[in-house]
Amino acid sequence: MYIILVYDIGEERVHKVCKYMRRYLPRIQNSVFEGELSDSKLAKMKAGLEKIIVSGRDSVLLWVMRDDHFVDRQIMGVEKLPVDNFF
Amino acid sequence: MYIILVYDIGEERVHKVCKYMRRYLPRIQNSVFEGELSDSKLAKMKAGLEKIIVSGRDSVLLWVMRDDHFVDRQIMGVEKLPVDNFF
């Protein structure tokens, strides 16, 4: 699956969530992760993330697609954390 | 077109970019916008955004799709800025 994930979480959890997320997906902007995961890895990532965030206060949005075939990814300005230095 | 836009820009431009972007797409998280735009509106939005950002320092990423048909949008925790209060 092709995944875009963004989060808006309490400052005190940002480091922990970021460290956790980087085990699964490249970080491409401050609170944005993007990449490919298998169904099982996605499920595992979400189960672990559920334990770290405070569900009544933190917000995580995922857009999950079969692949990036129908996605036109565009960049304006600079790509601050080039994706390819993670693969 | 269905669009997801995230930005990582200089603090001094955040307010201006946010104000500008909200004329085109709902803001769904701090630096995240999402919604539908026609091809012509998308082009117009990008042309205006190009004039506001500093291309050598700011970063704007867009994922543009024909529609959201192939997108499974998932939320973990709370949806901080409910999309529907913008439509």
Backbone of each chain as nested JSON, in Angstrom:
{
  "chains": [
    {"id": "A", "residues": [
      {"number": 1, "name": "MET", "atoms": {"N": [0.832, -1.186, 0.0], "CA": [0.0, 0.0, 0.0], "C": [0.874, 1.246, 0.0]}},
      {"number": 2, "name": "TYR", "atoms": {"N": [0.321, 2.313, -0.644], "CA": [1.038, 3.61, -0.648], "C": [0.357, 4.485, 0.398]}},
      {"number": 3, "name": "ILE", "atoms": {"N": [1.148, 5.04, 1.283], "CA": [0.575, 5.744, 2.443], "C": [1.156, 7.158, 2.588]}},
      {"number": 4, "name": "ILE", "atoms": {"N": [0.244, 8.073, 2.868], "CA": [0.633, 9.417, 3.308], "C": [0.068, 9.56, 4.714]}},
      {"number": 5, "name": "LEU", "atoms": {"N": [0.918, 9.937, 5.662], "CA": [0.449, 10.066, 7.044], "C": [0.866, 11.446, 7.581]}},
      {"number": 6, "name": "VAL", "atoms": {"N": [-0.076, 12.154, 8.197], "CA": [0.234, 13.422, 8.851], "C": [-0.264, 13.355, 10.284]}},
      {"number": 7, "name": "TYR", "atoms": {"N": [0.431, 14.028, 11.158], "CA": [-0.04, 14.017, 12.553], "C": [0.01, 15.415, 13.147]}},
      {"number": 8, "name": "ASP", "atoms": {"N": [-0.86, 15.62, 14.1], "CA": [-0.927, 16.851, 14.906], "C": [-1.096, 16.338, 16.328]}},
      {"number": 9, "name": "ILE", "atoms": {"N": [0.006, 16.267, 17.063], "CA": [-0.025, 15.615, 18.373], "C": [0.621, 16.5, 19.431]}},
      {"number": 10, "name": "GLY", "atoms": {"N": [0.367, 16.163, 20.684], "CA": [0.923, 16.933, 21.793], "C": [2.45, 16.978, 21.706]}},
      {"number": 11, "name": "GLU", "atoms": {"N": [3.017, 18.148, 21.987], "CA": [4.468, 18.384, 21.873], "C": [5.268, 17.301, 22.614]}},
      {"number": 12, "name": "GLU", "atoms": {"N": [4.736, 16.878, 23.763], "CA": [5.459, 15.93, 24.602], "C": [5.545, 14.529, 23.988]}},
      {"number": 13, "name": "ARG", "atoms": {"N": [4.737, 14.296, 22.919], "CA": [4.765, 12.962, 22.286], "C": [5.421, 12.976, 20.907]}},
      {"number": 14, "name": "VAL", "atoms": {"N": [5.763, 14.151, 20.411], "CA": [6.269, 14.265, 19.044], "C": [7.519, 13.404, 18.841]}},
      {"number": 15, "name": "HIS", "atoms": {"N": [8.484, 13.507, 19.761], "CA": [9.739, 12.767, 19.56], "C": [9.479, 11.258, 19.508]}},
      {"number": 16, "name": "LYS", "atoms": {"N": [8.659, 10.789, 20.453], "CA": [8.38, 9.351, 20.529], "C": [7.658, 8.864, 19.26]}},
      {"number": 17, "name": "VAL", "atoms": {"N": [6.657, 9.631, 18.816], "CA": [5.897, 9.233, 17.631], "C": [6.806, 9.271, 16.393]}},
      {"number": 18, "name": "CYS", "atoms": {"N": [7.61, 10.312, 16.291], "CA": [8.49, 10.455, 15.127], "C": [9.474, 9.283, 15.075]}},
      {"number": 19, "name": "LYS", "atoms": {"N": [10.075, 8.965, 16.21], "CA": [11.041, 7.854, 16.287], "C": [10.358, 6.535, 15.905]}},
      {"number": 20, "name": "TYR", "atoms": {"N": [9.14, 6.364, 16.409], "CA": [8.376, 5.145, 16.106], "C": [8.044, 5.077, 14.616]}},
      {"number": 21, "name": "MET", "atoms": {"N": [7.547, 6.186, 14.074], "CA": [7.083, 6.198, 12.679], "C": [8.23, 5.947, 11.698]}},
      {"number": 22, "name": "ARG", "atoms": {"N": [9.418, 6.423, 12.061], "CA": [10.556, 6.285, 11.117], "C": [10.98, 4.823, 10.961]}},
      {"number": 23, "name": "ARG", "atoms": {"N": [10.485, 3.962, 11.834], "CA": [10.75, 2.517, 11.653], "C": [9.908, 1.967, 10.508]}},
      {"number": 24, "name": "TYR", "atoms": {"N": [8.869, 2.71, 10.115], "CA": [7.934, 2.196, 9.104], "C": [7.96, 2.995, 7.804]}},
      {"number": 25, "name": "LEU", "atoms": {"N": [8.06, 4.318, 7.916], "CA": [7.949, 5.163, 6.721], "C": [8.965, 6.304, 6.774]}},
      {"number": 26, "name": "PRO", "atoms": {"N": [9.45, 6.746, 5.623], "CA": [10.338, 7.916, 5.577], "C": [9.581, 9.175, 6.0]}},
      {"number": 27, "name": "ARG", "atoms": {"N": [10.3, 10.011, 6.75], "CA": [9.695, 11.295, 7.14], "C": [10.032, 12.312, 6.07]}},
      {"number": 28, "name": "ILE", "atoms": {"N": [9.058, 12.94, 5.496], "CA": [9.327, 13.822, 4.366], "C": [9.129, 15.291, 4.697]}},
      {"number": 29, "name": "GLN", "atoms": {"N": [8.442, 15.547, 5.771], "CA": [8.334, 16.912, 6.297], "C": [8.118, 16.779, 7.797]}},
      {"number": 30, "name": "ASN", "atoms": {"N": [8.121, 17.867, 8.506], "CA": [8.064, 17.806, 9.975], "C": [7.088, 16.775, 10.501]}},
      {"number": 31, "name": "SER", "atoms": {"N": [5.835, 16.852, 10.092], "CA": [4.867, 15.899, 10.662], "C": [4.23, 15.069, 9.551]}},
      {"number": 32, "name": "VAL", "atoms": {"N": [5.009, 14.776, 8.529], "CA": [4.487, 14.064, 7.358], "C": [5.385, 12.879, 7.018]}},
      {"number": 33, "name": "PHE", "atoms": {"N": [4.737, 11.723, 6.844], "CA": [5.451, 10.502, 6.469], "C": [4.809, 9.954, 5.203]}},
      {"number": 34, "name": "GLU", "atoms": {"N": [5.612, 9.315, 4.377], "CA": [5.091, 8.855, 3.085], "C": [5.894, 7.651, 2.643]}},
      {"number": 35, "name": "GLY", "atoms": {"N": [5.189, 6.659, 2.055], "CA": [5.926, 5.512, 1.519], "C": [5.029, 4.296, 1.34]}},
      {"number": 36, "name": "GLU", "atoms": {"N": [5.69, 3.19, 1.105], "CA": [4.977, 1.939, 0.832], "C": [5.055, 1.023, 2.061]}},
      {"number": 37, "name": "LEU", "atoms": {"N": [3.933, 0.38, 2.371], "CA": [3.904, -0.629, 3.442], "C": [2.975, -1.769, 2.996]}},
      {"number": 38, "name": "SER", "atoms": {"N": [3.314, -2.976, 3.415], "CA": [2.384, -4.089, 3.17], "C": [1.166, -3.913, 4.076]}},
      {"number": 39, "name": "ASP", "atoms": {"N": [0.092, -4.625, 3.757], "CA": [-1.11, -4.573, 4.608], "C": [-0.774, -4.928, 6.05]}},
      {"number": 40, "name": "SER", "atoms": {"N": [0.004, -5.987, 6.208], "CA": [0.303, -6.449, 7.578], "C": [1.161, -5.433, 8.329]}},
      {"number": 41, "name": "LYS", "atoms": {"N": [2.141, -4.844, 7.608], "CA": [3.013, -3.837, 8.254], "C": [2.178, -2.595, 8.623]}},
      {"number": 42, "name": "LEU", "atoms": {"N": [1.25, -2.227, 7.751], "CA": [0.395, -1.065, 8.041], "C": [-0.423, -1.338, 9.307]}},
      {"number": 43, "name": "ALA", "atoms": {"N": [-0.978, -2.525, 9.401], "CA": [-1.789, -2.881, 10.576], "C": [-0.935, -2.846, 11.843]}},
      {"number": 44, "name": "LYS", "atoms": {"N": [0.28, -3.382, 11.705], "CA": [1.187, -3.422, 12.86], "C": [1.574, -1.987, 13.274]}},
      {"number": 45, "name": "MET", "atoms": {"N": [1.88, -1.147, 12.284], "CA": [2.256, 0.25, 12.556], "C": [1.118, 0.958, 13.282]}},
      {"number": 46, "name": "LYS", "atoms": {"N": [-0.117, 0.755, 12.802], "CA": [-1.263, 1.455, 13.412], "C": [-1.502, 0.958, 14.844]}},
      {"number": 47, "name": "ALA", "atoms": {"N": [-1.365, -0.334, 15.05], "CA": [-1.583, -0.891, 16.398], "C": [-0.586, -0.29, 17.385]}},
      {"number": 48, "name": "GLY", "atoms": {"N": [0.654, -0.152, 16.957], "CA": [1.674, 0.432, 17.841], "C": [1.451, 1.913, 18.065]}},
      {"number": 49, "name": "LEU", "atoms": {"N": [1.05, 2.606, 16.994], "CA": [0.816, 4.052, 17.099], "C": [-0.352, 4.344, 18.038]}},
      {"number": 50, "name": "GLU", "atoms": {"N": [-1.344, 3.471, 17.987], "CA": [-2.524, 3.622, 18.856], "C": [-2.109, 3.666, 20.334]}},
      {"number": 51, "name": "LYS", "atoms": {"N": [-1.042, 2.932, 20.655], "CA": [-0.575, 2.856, 22.063], "C": [0.211, 4.089, 22.479]}},
      {"number": 52, "name": "ILE", "atoms": {"N": [0.696, 4.848, 21.481], "CA": [1.563, 6.0, 21.818], "C": [0.737, 7.291, 21.893]}},
      {"number": 53, "name": "ILE", "atoms": {"N": [-0.225, 7.436, 20.97], "CA": [-0.975, 8.706, 20.944], "C": [-2.048, 8.718, 22.032]}},
      {"number": 54, "name": "VAL", "atoms": {"N": [-2.493, 9.93, 22.352], "CA": [-3.618, 10.079, 23.298], "C": [-4.846, 10.351, 22.429]}},
      {"number": 55, "name": "SER", "atoms": {"N": [-5.675, 9.342, 22.265], "CA": [-6.698, 9.393, 21.207], "C": [-7.688, 10.537, 21.385]}},
      {"number": 56, "name": "GLY", "atoms": {"N": [-7.891, 11.02, 22.604], "CA": [-8.837, 12.117, 22.789], "C": [-8.246, 13.485, 22.473]}},
      {"number": 57, "name": "ARG", "atoms": {"N": [-6.922, 13.525, 22.224], "CA": [-6.272, 14.837, 22.01], "C": [-5.43, 14.87, 20.741]}},
      {"number": 58, "name": "ASP", "atoms": {"N": [-4.828, 13.748, 20.402], "CA": [-3.938, 13.728, 19.234], "C": [-4.728, 13.361, 17.971]}},
      {"number": 59, "name": "SER", "atoms": {"N": [-4.147, 13.813, 16.826], "CA": [-4.824, 13.562, 15.552], "C": [-3.822, 13.004, 14.551]}},
      {"number": 60, "name": "VAL", "atoms": {"N": [-4.162, 11.838, 13.984], "CA": [-3.326, 11.24, 12.941], "C": [-4.228, 10.966, 11.742]}},
      {"number": 61, "name": "LEU", "atoms": {"N": [-3.834, 11.455, 10.588], "CA": [-4.61, 11.225, 9.369], "C": [-3.764, 10.382, 8.412]}},
      {"number": 62, "name": "LEU", "atoms": {"N": [-4.382, 9.362, 7.855], "CA": [-3.697, 8.529, 6.866], "C": [-4.533, 8.502, 5.59]}},
      {"number": 63, "name": "TRP", "atoms": {"N": [-3.839, 8.61, 4.476], "CA": [-4.467, 8.353, 3.181], "C": [-3.791, 7.102, 2.651]}},
      {"number": 64, "name": "VAL", "atoms": {"N": [-4.586, 6.055, 2.49], "CA": [-4.04, 4.755, 2.088], "C": [-4.542, 4.435, 0.691]}},
      {"number": 65, "name": "MET", "atoms": {"N": [-3.614, 4.12, -0.204], "CA": [-3.975, 3.797, -1.581], "C": [-3.3, 2.501, -1.997]}},
      {"number": 66, "name": "ARG", "atoms": {"N": [-3.918, 1.788, -2.922], "CA": [-3.358, 0.509, -3.376], "C": [-1.917, 0.719, -3.825]}},
      {"number": 67, "name": "ASP", "atoms": {"N": [-1.687, 1.775, -4.609], "CA": [-0.311, 2.128, -5.032], "C": [-0.306, 3.602, -5.423]}},
      {"number": 68, "name": "ASP", "atoms": {"N": [0.823, 4.098, -5.865], "CA": [0.869, 5.537, -6.188], "C": [0.607, 5.785, -7.673]}},
      {"number": 69, "name": "HIS", "atoms": {"N": [0.021, 4.775, -8.316], "CA": [-0.209, 4.842, -9.761], "C": [-1.058, 6.053, -10.148]}},
      {"number": 70, "name": "PHE", "atoms": {"N": [-2.066, 6.359, -9.331], "CA": [-2.997, 7.443, -9.677], "C": [-2.631, 8.739, -8.974]}},
      {"number": 71, "name": "VAL", "atoms": {"N": [-1.422, 8.797, -8.432], "CA": [-1.042, 9.97, -7.633], "C": [0.021, 10.786, -8.368]}},
      {"number": 72, "name": "ASP", "atoms": {"N": [-0.308, 12.066, -8.558], "CA": [0.671, 12.981, -9.164], "C": [1.286, 13.765, -8.009]}},
      {"number": 73, "name": "ARG", "atoms": {"N": [2.491, 13.395, -7.665], "CA": [3.176, 14.036, -6.534], "C": [3.946, 15.26, -7.05]}},
      {"number": 74, "name": "GLN", "atoms": {"N": [3.611, 16.414, -6.524], "CA": [4.226, 17.653, -7.007], "C": [4.929, 18.379, -5.86]}},
      {"number": 75, "name": "ILE", "atoms": {"N": [6.021, 19.028, -6.211], "CA": [6.798, 19.763, -5.193], "C": [6.931, 21.214, -5.632]}},
      {"number": 76, "name": "MET", "atoms": {"N": [6.648, 22.127, -4.728], "CA": [6.892, 23.549, -4.961], "C": [7.963, 23.964, -3.959]}},
      {"number": 77, "name": "GLY", "atoms": {"N": [8.965, 24.713, -4.446], "CA": [10.055, 25.091, -3.55], "C": [11.016, 23.924, -3.426]}},
      {"number": 78, "name": "VAL", "atoms": {"N": [11.53, 23.746, -2.218], "CA": [12.526, 22.673, -2.021], "C": [11.861, 21.456, -1.37]}},
      {"number": 79, "name": "GLU", "atoms": {"N": [12.503, 20.268, -1.593], "CA": [12.045, 19.082, -0.875], "C": [12.953, 18.985, 0.346]}},
      {"number": 80, "name": "LYS", "atoms": {"N": [12.442, 19.333, 1.505], "CA": [13.314, 19.548, 2.672], "C": [13.973, 18.263, 3.149]}},
      {"number": 81, "name": "LEU", "atoms": {"N": [13.261, 17.157, 3.213], "CA": [13.888, 15.899, 3.642], "C": [13.727, 14.919, 2.485]}},
      {"number": 82, "name": "PRO", "atoms": {"N": [14.648, 15.006, 1.467], "CA": [14.492, 14.174, 0.278], "C": [14.142, 12.728, 0.638]}},
      {"number": 83, "name": "VAL", "atoms": {"N": [13.041, 12.25, -0.022], "CA": [12.558, 10.89, 0.276], "C": [13.661, 9.885, 0.022]}},
      {"number": 84, "name": "ASP", "atoms": {"N": [14.425, 10.083, -1.065], "CA": [15.317, 8.999, -1.496], "C": [16.459, 8.784, -0.502]}},
      {"number": 85, "name": "ASN", "atoms": {"N": [16.707, 9.686, 0.415], "CA": [17.824, 9.366, 1.316], "C": [17.389, 8.441, 2.457]}},
      {"number": 86, "name": "PHE", "atoms": {"N": [16.132, 7.935, 2.342], "CA": [15.667, 6.972, 3.337], "C": [15.583, 5.56, 2.755]}},
      {"number": 87, "name": "PHE", "atoms": {"N": [15.533, 5.453, 1.437], "CA": [15.341, 4.1, 0.845], "C": [16.701, 3.414, 0.648]}}
    ]},
    {"id": "B", "residues": [
      {"number": 1, "name": "MET", "atoms": {"N": [-10.223, 17.635, -9.38], "CA": [-9.095, 16.914, -8.817], "C": [-9.187, 16.885, -7.301]}},
      {"number": 2, "name": "TYR", "atoms": {"N": [-8.696, 15.76, -6.732], "CA": [-8.648, 15.621, -5.253], "C": [-7.21, 15.918, -4.834]}},
      {"number": 3, "name": "ILE", "atoms": {"N": [-7.057, 16.825, -3.882], "CA": [-5.712, 17.308, -3.532], "C": [-5.437, 17.201, -2.027]}},
      {"number": 4, "name": "ILE", "atoms": {"N": [-4.239, 16.753, -1.738], "CA": [-3.698, 16.83, -0.373], "C": [-2.46, 17.72, -0.48]}},
      {"number": 5, "name": "LEU", "atoms": {"N": [-2.409, 18.763, 0.345], "CA": [-1.263, 19.673, 0.296], "C": [-0.677, 19.836, 1.701]}},
      {"number": 6, "name": "VAL", "atoms": {"N": [0.631, 19.708, 1.812], "CA": [1.309, 19.971, 3.085], "C": [2.42, 20.973, 2.83]}},
      {"number": 7, "name": "TYR", "atoms": {"N": [2.68, 21.785, 3.825], "CA": [3.776, 22.748, 3.63], "C": [4.67, 22.816, 4.856]}},
      {"number": 8, "name": "ASP", "atoms": {"N": [5.91, 23.176, 4.605], "CA": [6.919, 23.422, 5.649], "C": [7.595, 24.716, 5.207]}},
      {"number": 9, "name": "ILE", "atoms": {"N": [7.149, 25.827, 5.786], "CA": [7.608, 27.124, 5.289], "C": [8.094, 28.001, 6.444]}},
      {"number": 10, "name": "GLY", "atoms": {"N": [8.806, 29.048, 6.102], "CA": [9.336, 29.959, 7.121], "C": [8.205, 30.542, 7.968]}},
      {"number": 11, "name": "GLU", "atoms": {"N": [8.455, 30.603, 9.272], "CA": [7.457, 31.077, 10.241], "C": [6.804, 32.393, 9.802]}},
      {"number": 12, "name": "GLU", "atoms": {"N": [7.64, 33.269, 9.219], "CA": [7.155, 34.606, 8.873], "C": [6.162, 34.581, 7.714]}},
      {"number": 13, "name": "ARG", "atoms": {"N": [6.056, 33.418, 7.005], "CA": [5.123, 33.349, 5.885], "C": [3.899, 32.482, 6.173]}},
      {"number": 14, "name": "VAL", "atoms": {"N": [3.91, 31.805, 7.333], "CA": [2.843, 30.846, 7.619], "C": [1.462, 31.503, 7.561]}},
      {"number": 15, "name": "HIS", "atoms": {"N": [1.309, 32.644, 8.219], "CA": [-0.014, 33.282, 8.264], "C": [-0.516, 33.626, 6.859]}},
      {"number": 16, "name": "LYS", "atoms": {"N": [0.395, 34.198, 6.07], "CA": [0.007, 34.634, 4.716], "C": [-0.376, 33.431, 3.848]}},
      {"number": 17, "name": "VAL", "atoms": {"N": [0.452, 32.366, 3.936], "CA": [0.17, 31.182, 3.114], "C": [-1.133, 30.526, 3.568]}},
      {"number": 18, "name": "CYS", "atoms": {"N": [-1.317, 30.429, 4.877], "CA": [-2.522, 29.803, 5.416], "C": [-3.769, 30.562, 4.959]}},
      {"number": 19, "name": "LYS", "atoms": {"N": [-3.727, 31.893, 5.078], "CA": [-4.853, 32.742, 4.663], "C": [-5.146, 32.548, 3.177]}},
      {"number": 20, "name": "TYR", "atoms": {"N": [-4.07, 32.499, 2.405], "CA": [-4.219, 32.317, 0.942], "C": [-4.823, 30.947, 0.641]}},
      {"number": 21, "name": "MET", "atoms": {"N": [-4.253, 29.922, 1.246], "CA": [-4.683, 28.554, 0.94], "C": [-6.146, 28.31, 1.29]}},
      {"number": 22, "name": "ARG", "atoms": {"N": [-6.606, 28.939, 2.37], "CA": [-7.988, 28.706, 2.809], "C": [-9.003, 29.237, 1.814]}},
      {"number": 23, "name": "ARG", "atoms": {"N": [-8.565, 30.046, 0.854], "CA": [-9.478, 30.489, -0.217], "C": [-9.728, 29.351, -1.201]}},
      {"number": 24, "name": "TYR", "atoms": {"N": [-8.871, 28.318, -1.128], "CA": [-8.963, 27.248, -2.139], "C": [-9.338, 25.891, -1.529]}},
      {"number": 25, "name": "LEU", "atoms": {"N": [-8.762, 25.575, -0.378], "CA": [-8.967, 24.253, 0.209], "C": [-9.18, 24.355, 1.719]}},
      {"number": 26, "name": "PRO", "atoms": {"N": [-9.992, 23.449, 2.284], "CA": [-10.148, 23.401, 3.746], "C": [-8.812, 23.015, 4.408]}},
      {"number": 27, "name": "ARG", "atoms": {"N": [-8.571, 23.674, 5.539], "CA": [-7.369, 23.322, 6.317], "C": [-7.749, 22.228, 7.294]}},
      {"number": 28, "name": "ILE", "atoms": {"N": [-7.093, 21.109, 7.27], "CA": [-7.524, 19.983, 8.098], "C": [-6.561, 19.683, 9.227]}},
      {"number": 29, "name": "GLN", "atoms": {"N": [-5.377, 20.231, 9.142], "CA": [-4.418, 20.179, 10.244], "C": [-3.497, 21.376, 10.118]}},
      {"number": 30, "name": "ASN", "atoms": {"N": [-2.652, 21.616, 11.056], "CA": [-1.84, 22.838, 11.06], "C": [-1.288, 23.217, 9.699]}},
      {"number": 31, "name": "SER", "atoms": {"N": [-0.582, 22.306, 9.055], "CA": [0.015, 22.678, 7.762], "C": [-0.489, 21.746, 6.666]}},
      {"number": 32, "name": "VAL", "atoms": {"N": [-1.73, 21.327, 6.792], "CA": [-2.296, 20.346, 5.85], "C": [-3.64, 20.831, 5.318]}},
      {"number": 33, "name": "PHE", "atoms": {"N": [-3.772, 20.791, 3.974], "CA": [-5.018, 21.189, 3.314], "C": [-5.467, 20.042, 2.438]}},
      {"number": 34, "name": "GLU", "atoms": {"N": [-6.783, 19.906, 2.313], "CA": [-7.293, 18.755, 1.567], "C": [-8.633, 19.127, 0.972]}},
      {"number": 35, "name": "GLY", "atoms": {"N": [-8.858, 18.652, -0.281], "CA": [-10.18, 18.888, -0.863], "C": [-10.152, 18.771, -2.371]}},
      {"number": 36, "name": "GLU", "atoms": {"N": [-11.235, 19.218, -2.977], "CA": [-11.4, 19.119, -4.426], "C": [-11.181, 20.48, -5.083]}},
      {"number": 37, "name": "LEU", "atoms": {"N": [-10.496, 20.489, -6.224], "CA": [-10.331, 21.707, -7.017], "C": [-10.395, 21.322, -8.497]}},
      {"number": 38, "name": "SER", "atoms": {"N": [-10.939, 22.209, -9.306], "CA": [-10.884, 21.979, -10.756], "C": [-9.43, 22.149, -11.22]}},
      {"number": 39, "name": "ASP", "atoms": {"N": [-9.131, 21.661, -12.418], "CA": [-7.769, 21.837, -12.966], "C": [-7.396, 23.311, -13.011]}},
      {"number": 40, "name": "SER", "atoms": {"N": [-8.322, 24.131, -13.455], "CA": [-7.997, 25.569, -13.616], "C": [-7.784, 26.233, -12.251]}},
      {"number": 41, "name": "LYS", "atoms": {"N": [-8.609, 25.841, -11.276], "CA": [-8.446, 26.426, -9.912], "C": [-7.119, 25.964, -9.304]}},
      {"number": 42, "name": "LEU", "atoms": {"N": [-6.774, 24.718, -9.549], "CA": [-5.494, 24.203, -9.029], "C": [-4.332, 24.998, -9.627]}},
      {"number": 43, "name": "ALA", "atoms": {"N": [-4.401, 25.237, -10.914], "CA": [-3.323, 25.984, -11.584], "C": [-3.235, 27.405, -11.029]}},
      {"number": 44, "name": "LYS", "atoms": {"N": [-4.421, 28.0, -10.818], "CA": [-4.468, 29.378, -10.303], "C": [-3.905, 29.406, -8.868]}},
      {"number": 45, "name": "MET", "atoms": {"N": [-4.305, 28.417, -8.065], "CA": [-3.817, 28.341, -6.669], "C": [-2.296, 28.242, -6.655]}},
      {"number": 46, "name": "LYS", "atoms": {"N": [-1.757, 27.376, -7.501], "CA": [-0.304, 27.161, -7.508], "C": [0.433, 28.42, -7.984]}},
      {"number": 47, "name": "ALA", "atoms": {"N": [-0.11, 29.08, -8.97], "CA": [0.542, 30.297, -9.483], "C": [0.621, 31.357, -8.389]}},
      {"number": 48, "name": "GLY", "atoms": {"N": [-0.464, 31.497, -7.63], "CA": [-0.465, 32.481, -6.543], "C": [0.457, 32.078, -5.416]}},
      {"number": 49, "name": "LEU", "atoms": {"N": [0.464, 30.765, -5.102], "CA": [1.324, 30.27, -4.009], "C": [2.794, 30.473, -4.346]}},
      {"number": 50, "name": "GLU", "atoms": {"N": [3.122, 30.28, -5.615], "CA": [4.507, 30.461, -6.091], "C": [5.02, 31.86, -5.736]}},
      {"number": 51, "name": "LYS", "atoms": {"N": [4.102, 32.84, -5.743], "CA": [4.495, 34.244, -5.483], "C": [4.692, 34.514, -3.997]}},
      {"number": 52, "name": "ILE", "atoms": {"N": [4.129, 33.647, -3.162], "CA": [4.18, 33.891, -1.709], "C": [5.363, 33.17, -1.072]}},
      {"number": 53, "name": "ILE", "atoms": {"N": [5.629, 31.948, -1.507], "CA": [6.697, 31.18, -0.857], "C": [8.064, 31.63, -1.364]}},
      {"number": 54, "name": "VAL", "atoms": {"N": [9.089, 31.3, -0.583], "CA": [10.469, 31.549, -1.014], "C": [11.002, 30.206, -1.511]}},
      {"number": 55, "name": "SER", "atoms": {"N": [11.084, 30.059, -2.802], "CA": [11.282, 28.715, -3.384], "C": [12.589, 28.063, -2.951]}},
      {"number": 56, "name": "GLY", "atoms": {"N": [13.583, 28.832, -2.581], "CA": [14.838, 28.211, -2.159], "C": [14.817, 27.742, -0.71]}},
      {"number": 57, "name": "ARG", "atoms": {"N": [13.748, 28.086, 0.026], "CA": [13.739, 27.742, 1.473], "C": [12.462, 27.031, 1.889]}},
      {"number": 58, "name": "ASP", "atoms": {"N": [11.369, 27.374, 1.25], "CA": [10.08, 26.786, 1.637], "C": [9.807, 25.509, 0.847]}},
      {"number": 59, "name": "SER", "atoms": {"N": [8.963, 24.657, 1.476], "CA": [8.651, 23.381, 0.832], "C": [7.147, 23.145, 0.852]}},
      {"number": 60, "name": "VAL", "atoms": {"N": [6.581, 22.911, -0.335], "CA": [5.156, 22.595, -0.448], "C": [5.046, 21.295, -1.233]}},
      {"number": 61, "name": "LEU", "atoms": {"N": [4.338, 20.335, -0.673], "CA": [4.139, 19.058, -1.357], "C": [2.653, 18.896, -1.655]}},
      {"number": 62, "name": "LEU", "atoms": {"N": [2.375, 18.49, -2.881], "CA": [0.972, 18.238, -3.257], "C": [0.87, 16.816, -3.803]}},
      {"number": 63, "name": "TRP", "atoms": {"N": [-0.19, 16.156, -3.385], "CA": [-0.545, 14.883, -4.017], "C": [-1.857, 15.149, -4.739]}},
      {"number": 64, "name": "VAL", "atoms": {"N": [-1.842, 15.026, -6.051], "CA": [-3.005, 15.362, -6.871], "C": [-3.536, 14.076, -7.497]}},
      {"number": 65, "name": "MET", "atoms": {"N": [-4.83, 13.845, -7.292], "CA": [-5.45, 12.638, -7.835], "C": [-6.722, 12.997, -8.583]}},
      {"number": 66, "name": "ARG", "atoms": {"N": [-7.086, 12.198, -9.567], "CA": [-8.278, 12.471, -10.371], "C": [-9.469, 12.652, -9.419]}},
      {"number": 67, "name": "ASP", "atoms": {"N": [-9.609, 11.736, -8.465], "CA": [-10.676, 11.857, -7.443], "C": [-10.258, 11.025, -6.231]}},
      {"number": 68, "name": "ASP", "atoms": {"N": [-11.124, 10.998, -5.239], "CA": [-10.706, 10.261, -4.028], "C": [-11.213, 8.825, -4.044]}},
      {"number": 69, "name": "HIS", "atoms": {"N": [-11.571, 8.37, -5.235], "CA": [-12.148, 7.028, -5.383], "C": [-11.218, 5.938, -4.831]}},
      {"number": 70, "name": "PHE", "atoms": {"N": [-9.922, 6.091, -5.097], "CA": [-8.983, 5.035, -4.699], "C": [-8.298, 5.35, -3.366]}},
      {"number": 71, "name": "VAL", "atoms": {"N": [-8.84, 6.322, -2.652], "CA": [-8.169, 6.755, -1.416], "C": [-8.982, 6.324, -0.193]}},
      {"number": 72, "name": "ASP", "atoms": {"N": [-8.323, 5.585, 0.69], "CA": [-8.951, 5.194, 1.959], "C": [-8.42, 6.163, 3.012]}},
      {"number": 73, "name": "ARG", "atoms": {"N": [-9.27, 7.103, 3.388], "CA": [-8.876, 8.142, 4.354], "C": [-9.178, 7.639, 5.763]}},
      {"number": 74, "name": "GLN", "atoms": {"N": [-8.163, 7.538, 6.583], "CA": [-8.333, 6.989, 7.934], "C": [-7.908, 8.016, 8.991]}},
      {"number": 75, "name": "ILE", "atoms": {"N": [-8.62, 7.975, 10.094], "CA": [-8.305, 8.912, 11.187], "C": [-8.008, 8.118, 12.453]}},
      {"number": 76, "name": "MET", "atoms": {"N": [-6.924, 8.464, 13.104], "CA": [-6.616, 7.897, 14.423], "C": [-6.66, 9.062, 15.411]}},
      {"number": 77, "name": "GLY", "atoms": {"N": [-7.34, 8.818, 16.568], "CA": [-7.475, 9.919, 17.514], "C": [-8.595, 10.834, 17.059]}},
      {"number": 78, "name": "VAL", "atoms": {"N": [-8.391, 12.134, 17.26], "CA": [-9.46, 13.077, 16.903], "C": [-9.155, 13.74, 15.56]}},
      {"number": 79, "name": "GLU", "atoms": {"N": [-10.231, 14.218, 14.887], "CA": [-10.024, 15.022, 13.687], "C": [-10.061, 16.465, 14.171]}},
      {"number": 80, "name": "LYS", "atoms": {"N": [-8.913, 17.099, 14.257], "CA": [-8.823, 18.386, 14.973], "C": [-9.606, 19.487, 14.293]}},
      {"number": 81, "name": "LEU", "atoms": {"N": [-9.527, 19.61, 12.972], "CA": [-10.294, 20.652, 12.28], "C": [-11.242, 19.93, 11.336]}},
      {"number": 82, "name": "PRO", "atoms": {"N": [-12.419, 19.455, 11.85], "CA": [-13.327, 18.665, 11.012], "C": [-13.483, 19.269, 9.634]}},
      {"number": 83, "name": "VAL", "atoms": {"N": [-13.257, 18.427, 8.588], "CA": [-13.322, 18.901, 7.208], "C": [-14.7, 19.482, 6.934]}},
      {"number": 84, "name": "ASP", "atoms": {"N": [-15.752, 18.832, 7.47], "CA": [-17.087, 19.223, 7.013], "C": [-17.475, 20.632, 7.466]}},
      {"number": 85, "name": "ASN", "atoms": {"N": [-16.752, 21.209, 8.43], "CA": [-17.206, 22.563, 8.789], "C": [-16.692, 23.613, 7.807]}},
      {"number": 86, "name": "PHE", "atoms": {"N": [-16.037, 23.133, 6.712], "CA": [-15.569, 24.076, 5.694], "C": [-16.419, 23.999, 4.423]}},
      {"number": 87, "name": "PHE", "atoms": {"N": [-17.101, 22.909, 4.239], "CA": [-17.875, 22.754, 2.975], "C": [-19.251, 23.399, 3.116]}}
    ]}
  ]
}
